Amino acid sequence: MTSYRPSAKTLPFVLLGLFGILYIYDAGLEQEIILPEFVSETISVPTKNTPGVQTRKIHIVQEGENLSVIFEKHNVSLNNTYKIFREDRTNKIKNILPNDRLEFLDLDGELQKIIIYKSPLLSYEVDLSSEISIERIDRKPELINTFKTGVIESSFYLAGLENSVPESVIMDLAYIFGWDIDFVFDIRAGDRFKLLYETPFVDGQKIENGSILFAEFYNQNNRYTAIRYEGKNKKWEYFNIDGGSLEKAFLRAPLDFAYVSSHFNPNRRHPILNTIRAHNGVDYAAKRGTPIRATGEGVIQSVGWKSGYGRTIVIRHGGEITTLYAHMDKYHPSMTKGMKVSQGQTIGYVGDSGLATAPHLHYEFRIGEKRTDPLKVALPSAAPLDQSKINQFEIFKNNYIEIADQLLSKDPNAKFFK
């Protein structure tokens, strides 16, 4: 085997390679020496200060359940159940209802607290950690104000939905102005409304439908205003711009949002008899079974068949006023002669009994023996706001109007209110 010996020509290159290898090796040693040193330290935490394991079990009350049965399901001892019931002297937690929510909070497997939610704003906390105690927890909602406007093209209801007004607020608006405006017959294209309403929220969730604070409705060149204020018995009521009550003895219409097929016309030709016959009332076309409401408080004068009127109810009110509701499909089961009914109460359902070509309600408003156009008769109002409250009412009113005007200036429908 022949060994390799570098020649005089290659020797310088061999030496240069050896020096390079030694330099790289030496640099590696220096880099290894200057690497930082990482030190880890373990800290001991006393176990007695470490929080235990908490668990939460939720129970939604079902129909027919009572608190004793629920407590047994969630392993509440009989001794604790007895103590809780003894502490609940006024039955504030015993009277549970379906869909009430209960939460059972355990710590390391031992029950510490029971929370009973009666509503989003009301709950009761039962503390079992030492002596058993029951604490009532009341929460205040966050009230969010919303301003909306609408211009009617074909339907008040659709105008509300198209402008993102909640359905419940649309219905409330019709009810508030329902003593002055027949929302079935009086609405015209070009009518418009603006309203300010508040909605309560808890933890970002809506807990109730919005409540109207202020509203204006422009109907056939008439402007109607509604302002919410505390009335009798500290209840919210609605008043006009002068503090007069919007509530009247009679509602304008016995139906909600139906189409009026004909109105008061003493020279109308009867569609079946084909003769000129006074039509002393208003016909409201509606689907069979649509609820019919009493327009005013009174006493049932008669319930039964009245020749061409078919199934009919007549209600006697004060001041020799009677109202008549005809062509019913059926009566409400509770309706009997002499029974007292309240304004807005359902008395029957739309049909086509008697001389009727299609399902509708025929409604009459009579003063003594005189038949009067129910769409035009002047209706007496409830008592106005007490004079002692007028000054405070003016403050509320002016505040609402100022807010509405400011928000209207930025509203896309502003031009329709000038």
C-alpha positions as CSV (number, residue, x, y, z in Angstrom):
1,M,0.0,0.0,0.0
2,T,1.5,3.3,-1.0
3,S,1.2,6.3,1.5
4,Y,0.4,9.8,0.3
5,R,3.1,12.4,0.6
6,P,2.5,16.0,-0.3
7,S,4.8,17.5,-2.9
8,A,6.5,20.9,-2.5
9,K,3.9,22.5,-4.7
10,T,0.8,21.2,-2.7
11,L,2.3,21.6,0.8
12,P,1.2,25.2,1.3
13,F,-2.4,24.3,0.5
14,V,-2.4,21.4,2.9
15,L,-1.1,23.6,5.7
16,L,-3.7,26.3,5.0
17,G,-6.5,23.7,5.3
18,L,-5.2,22.5,8.7
19,F,-5.1,26.1,10.0
20,G,-8.7,26.6,8.9
21,I,-9.9,23.5,10.7
22,L,-8.2,24.6,13.9
23,Y,-9.7,28.1,13.7
24,I,-13.3,26.8,13.3
25,Y,-12.8,24.4,16.2
26,D,-11.5,27.1,18.5
27,A,-14.3,29.5,17.6
28,G,-16.8,26.7,18.5
29,L,-15.3,26.4,21.9
30,E,-15.5,30.2,22.5
31,Q,-19.2,30.2,21.5
32,E,-20.0,27.3,23.8
33,I,-18.4,29.1,26.7
34,I,-20.4,32.3,26.3
35,L,-23.9,30.6,26.0
36,P,-26.2,32.0,28.8
37,E,-27.1,29.8,31.7
38,F,-30.9,29.2,32.4
39,V,-31.9,28.6,36.0
40,S,-35.4,27.2,36.8
41,E,-36.8,27.6,40.3
42,T,-39.8,25.6,41.7
43,I,-42.0,27.5,44.1
44,S,-44.1,25.6,46.5
45,V,-47.6,26.8,47.2
46,P,-49.2,25.6,50.4
47,T,-52.2,23.3,49.6
48,K,-54.3,24.9,52.3
49,N,-54.5,28.1,50.3
50,T,-55.3,26.4,47.0
51,P,-59.0,26.9,46.0
52,G,-61.1,23.8,45.8
53,V,-63.0,22.5,42.8
54,Q,-66.3,24.4,42.1
55,T,-69.1,22.9,40.2
56,R,-72.4,24.4,39.1
57,K,-75.5,22.4,38.2
58,I,-78.5,24.0,36.5
59,H,-82.2,22.8,36.8
60,I,-85.1,24.3,34.8
61,V,-88.4,23.8,36.6
62,Q,-90.8,21.5,34.7
63,E,-94.6,21.4,35.0
64,G,-95.7,19.6,38.1
65,E,-92.4,19.8,40.0
66,N,-92.0,21.3,43.5
67,L,-89.0,22.4,45.5
68,S,-88.9,19.2,47.6
69,V,-88.7,17.0,44.6
70,I,-86.0,19.2,42.9
71,F,-83.9,19.3,46.1
72,E,-84.0,15.5,46.4
73,K,-82.8,15.1,42.7
74,H,-79.8,17.4,43.5
75,N,-78.9,15.6,46.8
76,V,-79.9,18.4,49.2
77,S,-80.1,16.7,52.6
78,L,-83.4,16.4,54.3
79,N,-82.0,18.4,57.2
80,N,-81.0,21.3,54.9
81,T,-84.3,21.1,53.1
82,Y,-86.1,21.4,56.4
83,K,-84.0,24.4,57.5
84,I,-84.5,26.2,54.1
85,F,-88.3,25.8,54.3
86,R,-88.3,27.0,57.9
87,E,-86.3,30.0,56.9
88,D,-88.6,30.8,54.0
89,R,-91.4,32.1,56.2
90,T,-93.1,34.1,53.5
91,N,-92.9,31.4,50.8
92,K,-90.8,33.6,48.6
93,I,-88.9,30.6,47.1
94,K,-91.4,27.8,47.7
95,N,-93.8,29.0,45.0
96,I,-91.8,28.1,42.0
97,L,-93.2,28.1,38.4
98,P,-92.3,26.2,35.2
99,N,-89.2,27.6,33.5
100,D,-87.8,29.1,36.8
101,R,-84.1,28.3,36.9
102,L,-82.2,26.9,39.9
103,E,-78.4,26.7,40.2
104,F,-76.7,24.4,42.7
105,L,-73.1,25.5,43.6
106,D,-70.8,22.8,45.1
107,L,-67.3,23.2,46.5
108,D,-65.3,20.0,46.5
109,G,-68.5,18.0,46.3
110,E,-70.2,19.9,49.2
111,L,-73.3,22.1,48.4
112,Q,-72.6,25.7,49.3
113,K,-75.3,27.8,47.7
114,I,-78.6,27.5,45.8
115,I,-79.7,30.3,43.5
116,I,-83.3,30.5,42.4
117,Y,-84.0,32.8,39.5
118,K,-87.6,34.0,39.4
119,S,-87.1,36.5,36.6
120,P,-84.1,38.2,34.9
121,L,-84.4,40.9,37.5
122,L,-85.2,38.9,40.6
123,S,-83.4,36.0,42.3
124,Y,-83.0,34.4,45.7
125,E,-79.6,33.1,47.1
126,V,-79.8,30.4,49.7
127,D,-76.5,30.2,51.5
128,L,-75.7,26.8,53.2
129,S,-72.0,27.4,54.0
130,S,-72.7,28.2,57.6
131,E,-76.1,29.2,59.0
132,I,-78.7,28.9,56.3
133,S,-79.8,32.3,55.0
134,I,-82.0,33.5,52.1
135,E,-81.1,36.8,50.4
136,R,-83.3,38.6,47.8
137,I,-81.3,39.9,44.8
138,D,-82.9,42.7,42.7
139,R,-81.2,43.7,39.5
140,K,-81.7,47.0,37.6
141,P,-81.9,46.7,33.9
142,E,-80.1,48.9,31.5
143,L,-82.6,51.0,29.5
144,I,-81.7,51.6,25.9
145,N,-83.7,54.4,24.1
146,T,-84.5,54.0,20.4
147,F,-85.9,56.5,18.0
148,K,-87.8,55.4,14.9
149,T,-89.9,57.1,12.1
150,G,-92.1,55.7,9.4
151,V,-94.0,56.9,6.4
152,I,-97.0,54.8,5.3
153,E,-97.4,53.8,1.7
154,S,-100.0,51.0,1.9
155,S,-100.1,49.7,5.5
156,F,-99.2,51.1,8.9
157,Y,-98.1,47.6,10.0
158,L,-95.7,47.2,7.0
159,A,-94.4,50.7,7.4
160,G,-93.4,49.9,11.0
161,L,-91.6,46.6,10.0
162,E,-89.8,48.3,7.1
163,N,-88.4,50.8,9.5
164,S,-87.2,48.1,11.9
165,V,-89.9,48.9,14.6
166,P,-90.5,45.7,16.7
167,E,-93.9,44.1,16.2
168,S,-94.8,44.6,19.8
169,V,-94.1,48.4,19.6
170,I,-96.2,48.6,16.4
171,M,-99.1,47.0,18.3
172,D,-98.6,49.3,21.3
173,L,-98.6,52.4,19.1
174,A,-101.9,51.3,17.5
175,Y,-103.3,50.7,20.9
176,I,-102.2,54.1,22.3
177,F,-103.7,56.0,19.5
178,G,-106.6,53.6,19.1
179,W,-109.0,55.8,20.9
180,D,-108.6,58.6,18.3
181,I,-107.6,56.8,15.1
182,D,-109.3,53.8,13.5
183,F,-106.2,52.0,12.3
184,V,-108.4,49.8,10.1
185,F,-110.2,52.5,8.3
186,D,-108.6,55.9,8.9
187,I,-105.0,55.2,7.7
188,R,-104.0,56.8,4.4
189,A,-100.8,56.8,2.2
190,G,-98.6,59.6,3.4
191,D,-99.5,59.3,7.1
192,R,-96.4,59.1,9.2
193,F,-95.2,58.6,12.7
194,K,-92.2,59.1,15.0
195,L,-91.6,57.5,18.3
196,L,-89.1,57.2,21.1
197,Y,-89.2,54.0,23.1
198,E,-87.0,52.3,25.7
199,T,-86.1,48.6,26.0
200,P,-84.7,47.0,29.2
201,F,-81.6,44.8,28.9
202,V,-79.7,42.6,31.4
203,D,-76.3,41.2,30.5
204,G,-76.8,42.3,26.9
205,Q,-80.1,40.4,26.6
206,K,-83.5,42.0,26.0
207,I,-85.8,41.0,28.9
208,E,-89.0,42.8,27.8
209,N,-90.5,44.4,24.8
210,G,-89.9,48.1,24.3
211,S,-92.2,50.7,26.1
212,I,-93.1,53.8,24.2
213,L,-92.1,57.1,25.9
214,F,-93.2,59.6,23.3
215,A,-94.9,59.3,19.9
216,E,-96.5,61.5,17.3
217,F,-98.9,60.3,14.6
218,Y,-99.8,62.4,11.6
219,N,-103.1,61.2,10.1
220,Q,-104.9,63.0,7.4
221,N,-103.5,66.4,8.3
222,N,-104.2,65.8,12.0
223,R,-101.3,65.4,14.5
224,Y,-101.8,63.2,17.6
225,T,-99.2,63.2,20.4
226,A,-98.7,60.6,23.2
227,I,-96.5,61.1,26.2
228,R,-96.0,58.5,28.9
229,Y,-96.3,59.7,32.4
230,E,-97.3,58.3,35.8
231,G,-101.1,58.5,36.2
232,K,-103.5,57.1,38.8
233,N,-102.2,54.5,41.2
234,K,-98.7,55.1,40.0
235,K,-99.4,53.4,36.7
236,W,-98.0,54.5,33.3
237,E,-100.6,56.3,31.2
238,Y,-100.5,58.3,28.0
239,F,-101.4,61.9,27.7
240,N,-101.7,64.4,24.9
241,I,-99.6,67.6,24.6
242,D,-101.8,69.4,27.1
243,G,-102.0,66.7,29.7
244,G,-105.3,65.3,28.6
245,S,-105.8,61.6,28.8
246,L,-105.7,59.6,25.5
247,E,-107.9,57.0,27.0
248,K,-111.6,57.4,26.1
249,A,-114.8,55.6,26.9
250,F,-114.7,53.8,23.5
251,L,-112.2,52.4,21.0
252,R,-112.6,53.6,17.5
253,A,-112.5,50.0,16.0
254,P,-113.7,46.6,17.3
255,L,-110.9,44.9,15.2
256,D,-107.2,45.4,14.8
257,F,-105.6,45.8,11.4
258,A,-108.4,44.5,9.2
259,Y,-109.5,45.8,5.9
260,V,-112.7,48.0,5.9
261,S,-114.9,46.9,3.0
262,S,-117.5,49.6,3.5
263,H,-118.2,52.5,5.8
264,F,-121.2,54.5,7.1
265,N,-123.5,55.2,4.1
266,P,-127.2,55.7,4.5
267,N,-127.7,55.1,0.7
268,R,-125.7,51.9,0.2
269,R,-127.3,49.2,-1.9
270,H,-127.5,45.9,0.1
271,P,-125.5,43.2,-1.7
272,I,-128.1,40.5,-1.1
273,L,-131.4,42.2,-0.9
274,N,-130.5,44.4,-3.9
275,T,-132.4,47.3,-2.5
276,I,-131.4,50.7,-1.1
277,R,-131.1,50.2,2.6
278,A,-129.5,52.4,5.3
279,H,-126.2,50.9,6.3
280,N,-126.0,52.4,9.8
281,G,-122.6,51.2,10.8
282,V,-119.3,50.0,9.5
283,D,-118.3,46.6,7.9
284,Y,-114.9,45.3,8.7
285,A,-113.8,42.6,6.3
286,A,-111.6,40.0,8.2
287,K,-110.8,36.3,8.2
288,R,-113.3,34.0,9.8
289,G,-112.4,33.5,13.5
290,T,-110.8,37.0,13.9
291,P,-111.5,38.1,17.6
292,I,-114.0,40.8,18.0
293,R,-113.4,43.2,21.0
294,A,-115.9,45.3,22.9
295,T,-115.2,48.9,22.1
296,G,-116.3,50.1,25.5
297,E,-117.1,48.9,29.0
298,G,-120.7,47.9,29.5
299,V,-123.3,45.1,30.1
300,I,-124.4,42.5,27.6
301,Q,-128.0,43.5,26.6
302,S,-128.6,40.6,24.2
303,V,-126.8,37.6,22.8
304,G,-128.5,35.7,19.9
305,W,-129.8,35.6,16.4
306,K,-131.2,38.8,14.9
307,S,-132.7,38.1,11.5
308,G,-130.4,39.5,8.8
309,Y,-127.7,40.4,11.4
310,G,-127.2,36.7,12.2
311,R,-125.4,36.0,15.4
312,T,-125.3,39.3,17.2
313,I,-124.3,40.8,20.5
314,V,-125.6,44.2,21.8
315,I,-123.8,45.9,24.7
316,R,-125.4,48.6,26.8
317,H,-123.1,51.4,27.9
318,G,-123.7,54.6,30.0
319,G,-125.5,57.6,28.6
320,E,-128.0,55.6,26.5
321,I,-125.2,54.3,24.3
322,T,-125.4,50.8,22.8
323,T,-123.0,49.1,20.4
324,L,-124.0,46.2,18.1
325,Y,-121.7,43.5,16.7
326,A,-123.3,41.3,13.9
327,H,-122.6,38.4,11.5
328,M,-120.5,36.5,14.1
329,D,-119.3,33.0,13.4
330,K,-119.6,32.3,17.1
331,Y,-119.7,34.0,20.5
332,H,-117.0,33.9,23.2
333,P,-118.1,31.0,25.5
334,S,-118.4,33.4,28.5
335,M,-120.9,35.7,26.9
336,T,-124.3,35.7,28.6
337,K,-127.1,38.3,28.9
338,G,-126.4,40.7,31.9
339,M,-122.7,40.0,32.0
340,K,-120.3,42.9,32.5
341,V,-117.6,43.3,29.9
342,S,-114.5,45.6,29.8
343,Q,-113.1,47.7,27.0
344,G,-111.1,45.5,24.6
345,Q,-112.5,42.2,25.9
346,T,-113.1,39.5,23.3
347,I,-116.8,38.9,22.9
348,G,-117.0,36.8,19.7
349,Y,-115.4,35.9,16.4
350,V,-115.9,37.1,12.8
351,G,-118.1,35.1,10.5
352,D,-120.8,35.4,7.9
353,S,-124.0,34.5,9.7
354,G,-127.3,36.1,8.5
355,L,-127.4,38.1,5.3
356,A,-123.7,38.3,4.6
357,T,-121.8,37.5,1.4
358,A,-118.4,36.9,3.1
359,P,-116.9,36.8,6.6
360,H,-117.0,40.3,8.1
361,L,-118.1,42.2,11.2
362,H,-120.9,44.7,11.1
363,Y,-120.5,47.3,13.9
364,E,-123.0,50.0,15.0
365,F,-122.8,52.8,17.5
366,R,-126.2,54.0,18.8
367,I,-127.2,56.9,21.1
368,G,-130.7,56.2,22.2
369,E,-132.6,55.2,19.1
370,K,-130.3,57.2,16.8
371,R,-127.7,55.3,14.8
372,T,-124.5,57.3,14.6
373,D,-121.4,56.9,12.4
374,P,-118.9,55.2,14.7
375,L,-116.0,56.6,12.7
376,K,-117.0,60.2,13.3
377,V,-118.8,60.3,16.7
378,A,-117.1,62.4,19.4
379,L,-116.0,60.2,22.2
380,P,-115.6,61.4,25.8
381,S,-112.1,61.3,27.3
382,A,-111.0,60.0,30.7
383,A,-110.0,62.4,33.4
384,P,-106.9,64.6,32.5
385,L,-103.7,64.6,34.4
386,D,-104.0,66.0,38.0
387,Q,-103.0,69.7,38.1
388,S,-100.5,69.0,40.8
389,K,-98.5,67.0,38.3
390,I,-98.6,69.3,35.3
391,N,-95.3,71.1,36.0
392,Q,-93.4,67.9,36.2
393,F,-95.2,66.6,33.2
394,E,-94.1,69.6,31.2
395,I,-90.5,68.8,32.1
396,F,-90.8,65.3,30.8
397,K,-92.7,66.4,27.7
398,N,-90.2,69.0,26.7
399,N,-87.3,66.6,27.3
400,Y,-88.9,64.0,25.0
401,I,-89.7,66.5,22.3
402,E,-86.1,67.9,22.4
403,I,-84.6,64.4,22.1
404,A,-87.0,63.5,19.3
405,D,-86.2,66.7,17.4
406,Q,-82.5,66.2,17.6
407,L,-82.7,62.6,16.4
408,L,-85.2,63.4,13.7
409,S,-82.7,65.9,12.2
410,K,-80.4,62.9,11.4
411,D,-83.2,60.6,10.3
412,P,-83.7,59.7,6.6
413,N,-87.4,60.5,6.9
414,A,-86.9,64.0,8.3
415,K,-88.1,65.7,5.1
416,F,-91.6,64.2,5.6
417,F,-92.0,66.0,8.9
418,K,-91.3,69.5,7.8
